[in-house]
Amino acid sequence: TPVRELEADGIGRPSTYVPIIGKIKSEERGYVEERDRRYYATSLGKVVTDLLVESFPRIMDLKFTSHVEEELDDIENAKLAYTDVLNEFWGPFSE
């Protein structure tokens, strides 16, 4: 299932899985279509994904996203300052 894939990649939280999947499945967005209880990317979904990966390769990388999730845990546990995480992200992103 999509949730198991997110969990395996270390992405998201139980509280974020439903909104993430909801956005992807949204009929008004048209990124995927469901057939035989499986989701398949539409032409629009493929174009949007390709543009995101091309424009934001670092952010779209699963390892980067998983790393940020770990840093958010460290912020929550007072092991890391949120400003350090924001500065680490914002510098490259703003370029």
N, C-alpha and C positions, 0 to 999 in steps of 0.2 A: 504494500500500500504506500501511497505518497508519504504518510506520516512515518512509517518505518524507514523509508529512505532518508527523510529529514533527520530522524534520530540517529541513523547509522552514520550520517555525515557530520553529526554534531551541530546541527543547525536548528534554531528555534527552541521554543519552550512549549510545554503543554498548553499554556495560555495563548500562544501565537499560532499554533498549527491550524486551528479552524479559520482564523482570518487569512492566513497565507493561502491555504487551499481554496478558500472562498473567493479570493481575488482572482486566482488562476482559473477557477471554474466558472466565474461570472459570465453569464450569457451576454450581458451588455458589453463586456470586454472582448469576447470571442477568441480567446487564446487557445482553448481546447474544445474538443467535442468528445462526448462519451459514446462509446460503442461497446457492446458486450461487457458492461461493467468495468471498462478500462478507458483511460483518457489518452487522447491522441492530439498532438499539436495541430492546430489549423495553420493555413498559410500565414495568417496574420501573426499567430503565436511564434512561428519560426522566424519571421522578419523581425519582430520585436526582440526576440532573444538574440538574434545575430547582431542587431544594432546595439543592444546593451553590452554584449560581450566585446564588440569592437570598440565601443566608446569608453567602457569602464572595465577593462579586463581584470584589473586587480580586485575590484569590488565584486565582480561576478565569479571570482574564483572561490570554490568551496572551502579551500584551506584558509583563505583570508576570512571568510565569514565565520568559520568555526573558531578561528583565532580570536576574533572580536567577541564571540560568545563567551570564550574563556576569560577574556579581559573584563567583560561585564560581570561575570561571577566574582572575579577578583575585586572589582569596585564594590560590589555588594558586600563582600566579606572584609572590606577595608584593607585589602592588601595592595591596592593600586589606586592612585588618584584619578578621578574622571578627567581632569584637565590633561593628564599625560596621554590618555587614550584618545581624547579629542584632537590633541596636537599631532599625534602619530597618524591619525586618519586625515585630518584636514589639510596638512601640508601637501601630500601627494594628490589628494582629491582636487584641491583648488587649482593645481596646475592644469 
